[in-house]
Amino acid sequence: MSDARTDTEAVERANTAFYEAMERGAFEELSDLWLTERYGEVSCVHPGWPVLSGRGEVLRSYALIMANTEYIQFFLTDVKVSVTADTAVVTCTENILSGGPAEEGAELGPLVGQLVVATNVFRRTPDGWKVWSHHASPVLAESGEDEDDENPA
């Protein structure tokens, strides 16, 4: 039987490794973090995308994102980890700073900030905790205006 604190720390490390691999554009490293078919079918929802199912489809999506993103950095907040037996759920807020391909004469394209909430599900394997599912949804920015101000009676 595993120690709950040790499991939580191991899941936190796996979750951090997931985001760090994305930041570095380390596709092979990212691939190694995902569960293999032997242990179950993976799924992924990127903000604004349909559900992607199966390891091949999910990994292709990350290859596409990495190929079209010059720079990405994740600042994770509100990280919560829950472990039950061989399954773990991590919820967090991804504060993302990213930039696309640079325009001619520039080192990096314009930087864009985005706020996303994510749920990452991990499964314990003999090789450690592996990503089983990633689901990320954009957080809608508040306008800061009261509805009554927009529609006076």
TIRO-2110 file (N, C-alpha, C; in Angstrom, 1 decimal):
// TIRO-2110
0.8, -1.2, 0.0, N, 1, A
0.0, 0.0, 0.0, CA, 1, A
0.9, 1.2, 0.0, C, 1, A
0.5, 2.3, -0.8, N, 2, A
1.3, 3.5, -0.9, CA, 2, A
0.9, 4.5, 0.2, C, 2, A
1.9, 5.3, 0.4, N, 3, A
1.7, 6.4, 1.4, CA, 3, A
1.0, 7.6, 0.6, C, 3, A
-0.1, 8.1, 1.2, N, 4, A
-0.9, 9.1, 0.5, CA, 4, A
-0.1, 10.4, 0.2, C, 4, A
0.8, 10.8, 1.1, N, 5, A
1.6, 12.0, 0.9, CA, 5, A
2.6, 11.7, -0.3, C, 5, A
3.2, 10.6, -0.3, N, 6, A
4.2, 10.2, -1.3, CA, 6, A
3.4, 10.2, -2.7, C, 6, A
2.2, 9.6, -2.7, N, 7, A
1.5, 9.6, -4.0, CA, 7, A
1.1, 11.0, -4.5, C, 7, A
0.7, 11.8, -3.6, N, 8, A
0.3, 13.2, -3.9, CA, 8, A
1.6, 13.9, -4.5, C, 8, A
2.7, 13.8, -3.8, N, 9, A
3.9, 14.4, -4.3, CA, 9, A
4.3, 13.9, -5.7, C, 9, A
4.2, 12.6, -5.9, N, 10, A
4.6, 12.0, -7.2, CA, 10, A
3.6, 12.5, -8.3, C, 10, A
2.3, 12.6, -8.0, N, 11, A
1.4, 13.2, -9.0, CA, 11, A
1.7, 14.6, -9.3, C, 11, A
2.0, 15.4, -8.3, N, 12, A
2.4, 16.8, -8.5, CA, 12, A
3.6, 16.9, -9.4, C, 12, A
4.6, 16.0, -9.2, N, 13, A
5.8, 16.0, -10.0, CA, 13, A
5.4, 15.7, -11.5, C, 13, A
4.6, 14.7, -11.7, N, 14, A
4.1, 14.3, -13.0, CA, 14, A
3.4, 15.4, -13.7, C, 14, A
2.5, 16.1, -12.9, N, 15, A
1.8, 17.2, -13.5, CA, 15, A
2.7, 18.4, -13.9, C, 15, A
3.7, 18.7, -13.0, N, 16, A
4.7, 19.7, -13.4, CA, 16, A
5.5, 19.3, -14.6, C, 16, A
5.9, 18.0, -14.7, N, 17, A
6.7, 17.6, -15.8, CA, 17, A
5.9, 17.7, -17.1, C, 17, A
4.6, 17.5, -17.1, N, 18, A
3.7, 17.7, -18.2, CA, 18, A
3.8, 19.1, -18.8, C, 18, A
3.6, 20.1, -17.9, N, 19, A
3.7, 21.5, -18.3, CA, 19, A
5.1, 21.9, -18.7, C, 19, A
6.1, 21.4, -18.0, N, 20, A
7.5, 21.8, -18.4, CA, 20, A
7.9, 21.2, -19.8, C, 20, A
7.4, 20.0, -20.1, N, 21, A
7.7, 19.4, -21.4, CA, 21, A
7.0, 20.3, -22.5, C, 21, A
5.8, 20.8, -22.2, N, 22, A
5.2, 21.7, -23.2, CA, 22, A
6.0, 23.0, -23.4, C, 22, A
6.4, 23.5, -22.3, N, 23, A
7.2, 24.8, -22.4, CA, 23, A
8.5, 24.6, -23.2, C, 23, A
9.1, 23.5, -23.0, N, 24, A
10.4, 23.3, -23.7, CA, 24, A
10.2, 22.7, -25.2, C, 24, A
8.9, 22.4, -25.5, N, 25, A
8.7, 21.8, -26.8, CA, 25, A
9.3, 20.4, -26.9, C, 25, A
9.4, 19.7, -25.8, N, 26, A
10.0, 18.4, -25.8, CA, 26, A
8.9, 17.3, -26.1, C, 26, A
8.7, 17.1, -27.3, N, 27, A
7.6, 16.2, -27.8, CA, 27, A
7.8, 14.8, -27.2, C, 27, A
9.0, 14.2, -27.3, N, 28, A
9.3, 12.9, -26.9, CA, 28, A
9.0, 12.7, -25.4, C, 28, A
9.5, 13.7, -24.7, N, 29, A
9.3, 13.8, -23.2, CA, 29, A
7.8, 13.8, -22.9, C, 29, A
7.1, 14.7, -23.6, N, 30, A
5.6, 14.8, -23.4, CA, 30, A
4.9, 13.5, -23.7, C, 30, A
5.3, 12.8, -24.8, N, 31, A
4.8, 11.5, -25.2, CA, 31, A
4.9, 10.5, -24.1, C, 31, A
6.1, 10.5, -23.5, N, 32, A
6.4, 9.5, -22.5, CA, 32, A
5.5, 9.7, -21.2, C, 32, A
5.0, 10.9, -21.1, N, 33, A
4.1, 11.2, -19.9, CA, 33, A
2.7, 10.7, -20.1, C, 33, A
2.3, 10.4, -21.3, N, 34, A
0.9, 9.9, -21.6, CA, 34, A
0.8, 8.4, -21.4, C, 34, A
-0.3, 8.0, -20.9, N, 35, A
-0.6, 6.6, -20.7, CA, 35, A
-0.5, 5.9, -22.1, C, 35, A
0.0, 4.6, -22.1, N, 36, A
0.0, 3.8, -23.3, CA, 36, A
-1.3, 3.0, -23.4, C, 36, A
-1.6, 2.6, -24.6, N, 37, A
-2.9, 1.8, -24.9, CA, 37, A
-3.0, 0.6, -23.9, C, 37, A
-1.9, 0.1, -23.5, N, 38, A
-1.9, -1.1, -22.6, CA, 38, A
-2.8, -0.8, -21.3, C, 38, A
-2.8, 0.4, -20.9, N, 39, A
-3.5, 0.8, -19.6, CA, 39, A
-4.8, 1.5, -19.8, C, 39, A
-5.2, 1.8, -21.1, N, 40, A
-6.4, 2.5, -21.3, CA, 40, A
-6.3, 3.5, -22.4, C, 40, A
-7.5, 3.9, -22.9, N, 41, A
-7.5, 5.0, -24.0, CA, 41, A
-7.4, 6.3, -23.3, C, 41, A
-6.6, 7.2, -23.9, N, 42, A
-6.4, 8.5, -23.4, CA, 42, A
-7.4, 9.5, -24.1, C, 42, A
-7.6, 10.6, -23.5, N, 43, A
-8.5, 11.7, -24.1, CA, 43, A
-7.9, 13.0, -23.8, C, 43, A
-8.3, 14.0, -24.6, N, 44, A
-7.8, 15.4, -24.4, CA, 44, A
-8.8, 16.3, -25.0, C, 44, A
-9.0, 17.4, -24.3, N, 45, A
-9.8, 18.6, -24.8, CA, 45, A
-8.9, 19.8, -24.6, C, 45, A
-8.5, 20.4, -25.7, N, 46, A
-7.8, 21.7, -25.7, CA, 46, A
-8.9, 22.7, -25.7, C, 46, A
-8.6, 23.9, -25.2, N, 47, A
-9.6, 25.0, -25.2, CA, 47, A
-10.1, 25.2, -26.7, C, 47, A
-11.5, 25.1, -26.8, N, 48, A
-12.1, 25.3, -28.1, CA, 48, A
-12.0, 24.2, -29.1, C, 48, A
-11.4, 23.1, -28.7, N, 49, A
-11.3, 21.9, -29.6, CA, 49, A
-12.3, 20.9, -29.2, C, 49, A
-12.6, 19.9, -30.2, N, 50, A
-13.5, 18.8, -29.8, CA, 50, A
-12.7, 17.8, -29.0, C, 50, A
-13.4, 16.8, -28.4, N, 51, A
-12.7, 15.8, -27.7, CA, 51, A
-11.8, 14.9, -28.6, C, 51, A
-10.6, 14.8, -28.2, N, 52, A
-9.6, 13.9, -29.0, CA, 52, A
-9.5, 12.6, -28.2, C, 52, A
-9.6, 11.5, -28.9, N, 53, A
-9.5, 10.2, -28.2, CA, 53, A
-8.5, 9.3, -28.9, C, 53, A
-7.7, 8.6, -28.0, N, 54, A
-6.7, 7.7, -28.5, CA, 54, A
-5.3, 8.4, -28.5, C, 54, A
-4.3, 7.6, -28.2, N, 55, A
-3.0, 8.2, -28.0, CA, 55, A
-2.5, 8.9, -29.3, C, 55, A
-2.7, 8.3, -30.5, N, 56, A
-2.2, 8.9, -31.7, CA, 56, A
-2.8, 10.2, -32.0, C, 56, A
-4.1, 10.3, -31.8, N, 57, A
-4.8, 11.6, -32.1, CA, 57, A
-4.4, 12.7, -31.1, C, 57, A
-4.3, 12.3, -29.8, N, 58, A
-3.9, 13.2, -28.8, CA, 58, A
-2.5, 13.7, -29.0, C, 58, A
-1.5, 12.8, -29.3, N, 59, A
-0.1, 13.2, -29.5, CA, 59, A
0.0, 14.1, -30.7, C, 59, A
-0.7, 13.8, -31.8, N, 60, A
-0.7, 14.6, -33.0, CA, 60, A
-1.1, 16.0, -32.7, C, 60, A
-2.1, 16.2, -31.8, N, 61, A
-2.5, 17.5, -31.4, CA, 61, A
-1.4, 18.3, -30.7, C, 61, A
-0.7, 17.6, -29.9, N, 62, A
0.5, 18.3, -29.2, CA, 62, A
1.6, 18.6, -30.2, C, 62, A
1.8, 17.7, -31.2, N, 63, A
2.8, 18.0, -32.2, CA, 63, A
2.4, 19.3, -33.0, C, 63, A
1.2, 19.4, -33.3, N, 64, A
0.7, 20.5, -34.1, CA, 64, A
0.8, 21.8, -33.2, C, 64, A
0.4, 21.8, -32.0, N, 65, A
0.6, 22.9, -31.1, CA, 65, A
2.0, 23.3, -31.0, C, 65, A
2.9, 22.4, -30.7, N, 66, A
4.3, 22.7, -30.6, CA, 66, A
4.9, 23.3, -31.9, C, 66, A
4.5, 22.8, -33.0, N, 67, A
5.0, 23.2, -34.3, CA, 67, A
4.6, 24.7, -34.6, C, 67, A
3.5, 25.1, -34.0, N, 68, A
2.9, 26.4, -34.3, CA, 68, A
3.0, 27.4, -33.1, C, 68, A
3.8, 27.1, -32.1, N, 69, A
3.9, 27.9, -30.9, CA, 69, A
5.4, 28.1, -30.7, C, 69, A
5.9, 29.4, -30.9, N, 70, A
7.3, 29.7, -30.7, CA, 70, A
7.6, 29.7, -29.2, C, 70, A
6.7, 30.2, -28.4, N, 71, A
6.9, 30.4, -27.0, CA, 71, A
5.7, 30.1, -26.2, C, 71, A
5.8, 29.3, -25.1, N, 72, A
4.7, 29.1, -24.2, CA, 72, A
5.2, 28.9, -22.8, C, 72, A
4.5, 29.6, -21.9, N, 73, A
4.9, 29.4, -20.4, CA, 73, A
3.6, 29.3, -19.6, C, 73, A
3.6, 28.4, -18.7, N, 74, A
2.5, 28.1, -17.8, CA, 74, A
2.8, 28.5, -16.4, C, 74, A
1.9, 29.4, -15.8, N, 75, A
2.0, 29.7, -14.4, CA, 75, A
0.8, 29.1, -13.8, C, 75, A
1.0, 28.0, -13.1, N, 76, A
-0.1, 27.2, -12.5, CA, 76, A
-0.5, 27.8, -11.1, C, 76, A
-1.8, 28.0, -10.9, N, 77, A
-2.3, 28.4, -9.6, CA, 77, A
-3.5, 27.5, -9.3, C, 77, A
-3.9, 27.6, -8.0, N, 78, A
-5.1, 26.9, -7.5, CA, 78, A
-5.0, 25.4, -7.8, C, 78, A
-3.7, 24.8, -7.7, N, 79, A
-3.5, 23.4, -7.9, CA, 79, A
-4.0, 22.6, -6.8, C, 79, A
-4.9, 21.6, -7.1, N, 80, A
-5.4, 20.7, -6.1, CA, 80, A
-5.2, 19.3, -6.6, C, 80, A
-4.7, 18.4, -5.7, N, 81, A
-4.5, 17.0, -6.1, CA, 81, A
-5.3, 16.1, -5.2, C, 81, A
-6.0, 15.1, -5.9, N, 82, A
-6.8, 14.1, -5.2, CA, 82, A
-6.3, 12.8, -5.7, C, 82, A
-5.9, 11.9, -4.8, N, 83, A
-5.5, 10.5, -5.2, CA, 83, A
-6.4, 9.5, -4.5, C, 83, A
-6.9, 8.6, -5.3, N, 84, A
-7.7, 7.5, -4.8, CA, 84, A
-7.2, 6.2, -5.5, C, 84, A
-6.6, 5.3, -4.7, N, 85, A
-6.0, 4.1, -5.3, CA, 85, A
-5.0, 4.4, -6.4, C, 85, A
-5.3, 3.9, -7.6, N, 86, A
-4.4, 4.1, -8.8, CA, 86, A
-4.8, 5.2, -9.7, C, 86, A
-5.7, 6.1, -9.2, N, 87, A
-6.2, 7.2, -10.0, CA, 87, A
-6.0, 8.5, -9.3, C, 87, A
-5.5, 9.6, -10.0, N, 88, A
-5.4, 10.9, -9.4, CA, 88, A
-6.0, 11.9, -10.3, C, 88, A
-6.6, 13.0, -9.7, N, 89, A
-7.1, 14.1, -10.4, CA, 89, A
-6.4, 15.3, -9.9, C, 89, A
-6.0, 16.1, -10.9, N, 90, A
-5.3, 17.4, -10.6, CA, 90, A
-6.2, 18.5, -11.2, C, 90, A
-6.6, 19.5, -10.5, N, 91, A
-7.3, 20.6, -11.0, CA, 91, A
-6.4, 21.8, -10.8, C, 91, A
-6.4, 22.7, -11.8, N, 92, A
-5.6, 23.9, -11.7, CA, 92, A
-6.0, 25.0, -12.6, C, 92, A
-5.5, 26.2, -12.4, N, 93, A
-5.7, 27.2, -13.4, CA, 93, A
-4.4, 27.4, -14.1, C, 93, A
-4.4, 27.4, -15.4, N, 94, A
-3.3, 27.6, -16.3, CA, 94, A
-3.3, 29.1, -16.7, C, 94, A
-2.3, 29.8, -16.2, N, 95, A
-2.1, 31.2, -16.6, CA, 95, A
-1.1, 31.1, -17.7, C, 95, A
-1.5, 31.3, -18.9, N, 96, A
-0.6, 31.0, -20.1, CA, 96, A
-0.2, 32.2, -20.8, C, 96, A
1.1, 32.3, -21.0, N, 97, A
1.7, 33.3, -21.8, CA, 97, A
2.3, 32.7, -23.1, C, 97, A
1.8, 33.1, -24.3, N, 98, A
2.3, 32.4, -25.5, CA, 98, A
2.6, 33.4, -26.6, C, 98, A
3.4, 32.9, -27.5, N, 99, A
3.7, 33.7, -28.7, CA, 99, A
3.8, 32.8, -29.9, C, 99, A
3.3, 33.3, -31.0, N, 100, A
3.3, 32.5, -32.3, CA, 100, A
4.6, 32.8, -33.0, C, 100, A
4.7, 32.3, -34.2, N, 101, A
5.9, 32.6, -35.1, CA, 101, A
6.2, 34.1, -35.2, C, 101, A
7.4, 34.4, -35.2, N, 102, A
7.9, 35.8, -35.3, CA, 102, A
7.6, 36.3, -36.7, C, 102, A
7.3, 37.6, -36.8, N, 103, A
7.2, 38.3, -38.1, CA, 103, A
8.6, 38.6, -38.5, C, 103, A
8.7, 38.9, -39.8, N, 104, A
10.1, 39.2, -40.3, CA, 104, A
10.8, 40.3, -39.5, C, 104, A
12.0, 40.0, -39.1, N, 105, A
12.8, 40.9, -38.4, CA, 105, A
12.6, 40.9, -36.9, C, 105, A
11.7, 40.1, -36.4, N, 106, A
11.4, 40.1, -35.0, CA, 106, A
11.9, 38.7, -34.4, C, 106, A
12.3, 38.7, -33.2, N, 107, A
12.7, 37.4, -32.5, CA, 107, A
11.5, 36.5, -32.2, C, 107, A
10.4, 37.2, -31.8, N, 108, A
9.2, 36.4, -31.3, CA, 108, A
8.0, 37.2, -31.7, C, 108, A
6.9, 36.5, -32.1, N, 109, A
5.6, 37.1, -32.4, CA, 109, A
5.0, 37.7, -31.1, C, 109, A
3.9, 38.4, -31.3, N, 110, A
3.3, 39.1, -30.1, CA, 110, A
2.9, 38.1, -29.1, C, 110, A
3.1, 38.4, -27.8, N, 111, A
2.7, 37.6, -26.7, CA, 111, A
1.3, 37.8, -26.3, C, 111, A
0.6, 36.7, -26.0, N, 112, A
-0.8, 36.7, -25.7, CA, 112, A
-1.0, 35.9, -24.4, C, 112, A
-1.8, 36.5, -23.5, N, 113, A
-2.1, 35.9, -22.2, CA, 113, A
-3.4, 35.2, -22.3, C, 113, A
-3.6, 34.1, -21.6, N, 114, A
-4.8, 33.4, -21.6, CA, 114, A
-5.0, 32.7, -20.2, C, 114, A
-6.2, 32.7, -19.8, N, 115, A
-6.6, 32.0, -18.5, CA, 115, A
-7.4, 30.8, -18.8, C, 115, A
-6.9, 29.6, -18.4, N, 116, A
-7.6, 28.3, -18.7, CA, 116, A
-7.7, 27.5, -17.4, C, 116, A
-8.8, 26.9, -17.2, N, 117, A
-8.9, 25.9, -16.1, CA, 117, A
-8.7, 24.5, -16.6, C, 117, A
-8.0, 23.7, -15.9, N, 118, A
-7.7, 22.3, -16.4, CA, 118, A
-7.9, 21.3, -15.4, C, 118, A
-8.3, 20.1, -15.9, N, 119, A
-8.4, 18.9, -15.1, CA, 119, A
-7.5, 17.9, -15.8, C, 119, A
-6.5, 17.4, -15.0, N, 120, A
-5.6, 16.3, -15.5, CA, 120, A
-5.8, 15.1, -14.7, C, 120, A
-6.1, 14.0, -15.4, N, 121, A
-6.4, 12.7, -14.7, CA, 121, A
-5.2, 11.8, -15.0, C, 121, A
-4.6, 11.3, -13.9, N, 122, A
-3.4, 10.4, -14.0, CA, 122, A
-3.8, 9.0, -13.5, C, 122, A
-3.1, 8.1, -14.1, N, 123, A
-3.2, 6.7, -13.7, CA, 123, A
-1.9, 6.1, -13.3, C, 123, A
-1.8, 5.4, -12.2, N, 124, A
-0.6, 4.8, -11.7, CA, 124, A
-0.3, 3.6, -12.6, C, 124, A
1.0, 3.5, -13.1, N, 125, A
1.5, 2.4, -13.9, CA, 125, A
2.8, 1.9, -13.2, C, 125, A
3.3, 0.8, -13.6, N, 126, A
4.6, 0.4, -13.1, CA, 126, A
5.7, 1.4, -13.4, C, 126, A
5.5, 2.2, -14.5, N, 127, A
6.5, 3.3, -14.8, CA, 127, A
6.2, 4.6, -14.2, C, 127, A
5.3, 4.7, -13.2, N, 128, A
4.9, 5.9, -12.6, CA, 128, A
3.6, 6.4, -13.0, C, 128, A
3.2, 7.6, -12.6, N, 129, A
2.0, 8.2, -12.9, CA, 129, A
2.0, 8.8, -14.3, C, 129, A
1.0, 8.4, -15.1, N, 130, A
0.9, 8.8, -16.5, CA, 130, A
-0.5, 9.5, -16.7, C, 130, A
-0.4, 10.5, -17.6, N, 131, A
-1.6, 11.3, -18.0, CA, 131, A
-2.6, 10.4, -18.7, C, 131, A
-3.8, 10.4, -18.2, N, 132, A
-4.9, 9.6, -18.8, CA, 132, A
-5.8, 10.5, -19.6, C, 132, A
-6.0, 11.7, -19.0, N, 133, A
-6.9, 12.6, -19.7, CA, 133, A
-6.5, 14.1, -19.3, C, 133, A
-6.6, 14.9, -20.2, N, 134, A
-6.4, 16.4, -20.0, CA, 134, A
-7.6, 17.1, -20.6, C, 134, A
-8.2, 18.0, -19.8, N, 135, A
-9.3, 18.7, -20.3, CA, 135, A
-9.1, 20.2, -19.8, C, 135, A
-9.0, 21.1, -20.8, N, 136, A
-8.8, 22.5, -20.5, CA, 136, A
-9.9, 23.3, -21.1, C, 136, A
-10.4, 24.3, -20.4, N, 137, A
-11.5, 25.2, -20.8, CA, 137, A
-11.1, 26.6, -20.5, C, 137, A
-11.3, 27.5, -21.5, N, 138, A
-11.0, 28.9, -21.2, CA, 138, A
-11.9, 29.5, -20.2, C, 138, A
-11.3, 30.5, -19.4, N, 139, A
-12.1, 31.2, -18.5, CA, 139, A
-12.5, 32.5, -19.1, C, 139, A
-13.8, 32.8, -19.2, N, 140, A
-14.3, 34.0, -19.8, CA, 140, A
-13.9, 35.2, -18.9, C, 140, A
-13.4, 36.2, -19.5, N, 141, A
-13.0, 37.5, -18.7, CA, 141, A
-14.2, 38.2, -18.3, C, 141, A
-14.2, 38.7, -17.1, N, 142, A
-15.4, 39.6, -16.7, CA, 142, A
-15.2, 40.9, -17.3, C, 142, A
-16.4, 41.5, -17.8, N, 143, A
-16.3, 42.8, -18.4, CA, 143, A
-16.1, 43.9, -17.5, C, 143, A
-16.4, 43.7, -16.2, N, 144, A
-16.2, 44.8, -15.2, CA, 144, A
-17.3, 45.8, -15.2, C, 144, A
-18.3, 45.6, -16.1, N, 145, A
-19.5, 46.5, -16.2, CA, 145, A
-20.7, 45.7, -15.6, C, 145, A
-21.5, 46.4, -14.9, N, 146, A
-22.7, 45.9, -14.4, CA, 146, A
-23.8, 45.8, -15.5, C, 146, A
-24.5, 44.8, -15.6, N, 147, A
-25.6, 44.6, -16.7, CA, 147, A
-26.5, 45.8, -16.6, C, 147, A
-26.9, 46.3, -15.4, N, 148, A
-27.8, 47.4, -15.3, CA, 148, A
-27.3, 48.6, -15.9, C, 148, A
-26.0, 48.8, -15.9, N, 149, A
-25.4, 50.0, -16.6, CA, 149, A
-25.5, 50.0, -18.1, C, 149, A
-25.5, 48.7, -18.6, N, 150, A
-25.6, 48.6, -20.1, CA, 150, A
-27.1, 48.7, -20.6, C, 150, A
-28.0, 48.3, -19.8, N, 151, A
-29.4, 48.4, -20.2, CA, 151, A
-30.2, 49.2, -19.1, C, 151, A
-30.1, 50.5, -19.2, N, 152, A
-30.9, 51.3, -18.2, CA, 152, A
-32.4, 51.2, -18.3, C, 152, A
-33.1, 51.1, -17.2, N, 153, A
-34.5, 51.0, -17.3, CA, 153, A
-35.2, 52.3, -17.5, C, 153, A
END
